[in-house]
Amino acid sequence: MKAIIYSTSWCVACRDMSEYVQQHYPAVELQFVPLDRMSPRLRDRTLDAIRKLTWSDELPVTLIDDTVILGTDYAALIAILGPGQALPPAGSAQHRHALDQPAA
């Protein structure tokens, strides 16, 4: 099974989700794609495709085979992949953000 997480390099909650998948679902071939590190042209093309798929500008977007998860929705992740070896991180079930890093 393959999975792709589209997010940003600076998002800790998104990285946590990526690490959770890697640690608890070893059969899943995971790719983490930080959109903020792409060339502007490739980033724009990728964002256009994500918008057509999700009707949203929010990240992260996780593709697992032909299923889409918007945000760090661990309940959806578990519904698709089954229970992990441990519970997911608490308090981040619906984390979402834009491409730009929030102002400090």
N, C-alpha and C positions, 0 to 999 in steps of 0.2 A: 504494500500500500504506500502511496506517495502523498506527501502533504507539503504545502507551501504557505508560509506566513509572510504576508506583505505588511511591513511596518516601517519604523524608523530606527536608526542606530541608537538614539538616545532614550528610547522608551523602555524603562525598567520592567513594567508590568508585562510588556510584550515579550521581552527576553525571558522573563519568568515562565511564561506560557510555553515558549520554545524549549526551554530547559526541561520543563515538566514532561513534554511530549518525548523528548530525547531520552530522559531517564526512565519513564514508566511505560513507554510503548516502543521497545527496541525494534520491532518489526516494521515500524513506520520509517520510511525514507523521507527525512525532513530537510527542507531548504528554507532558511530565513533570509528574506530579501529586504534590506534596508533601502527604501526608496530615496532617502535623502543623500545617499552616496552614489546614486546613478547619475549619468549625464542628463542634462535637462531634457534633451529630446527623448531619450529612452524612458525617463521618469514620466513625462507627459503622456507618452503612448501607453505606458503601463497604467497610469491613473485613469486614462480614458476607458481602458478595458475594465478596470475595477468599477468605475462609475456605471458602466453599462450592465455589469453583473449585479451590483448591489444597490444602485440608485442612491449612493451615498458617497460623501467625501471623507468618511470616518475610517480610521485605521485602528487596530489591525484588521486585516482580512485574511482568513485562513481558508485555503482550499484543500479539501481531503477528497481525493478522487473527484467526483462530480458534486460534492456538497460544499456549501459556503457557510462559514461562521463569521459573523461580524462582531468585533470586540473580543475581549478575552472571556468568552462564554464557556467556562469549564463544564457546565451542565450539558451543553450541546456537544462538546468534545467527548465527554464520557458516554453520552447517548450513541455517538457514532463509533467510538473505539472500544467501549466497554470500560469497566472500572480499572483504574490504574493501580499500581502497587501501593500507592499512598494517596491520601486526600490532596486535592489541589490547594494552592495558597488561598487563604481566607481573605475576604474583603475586596476582591477584584473581579467579581463575576461579570460585570458589564463595562469594564474599562474601555473607553474609546477616546481617540484624539485626532487632531488634524495633522497634516504633513509638517507644518511649522512647529518648532519647539516653543512651548509656552514661555512667556516672559517671566523672568525671576522676580 
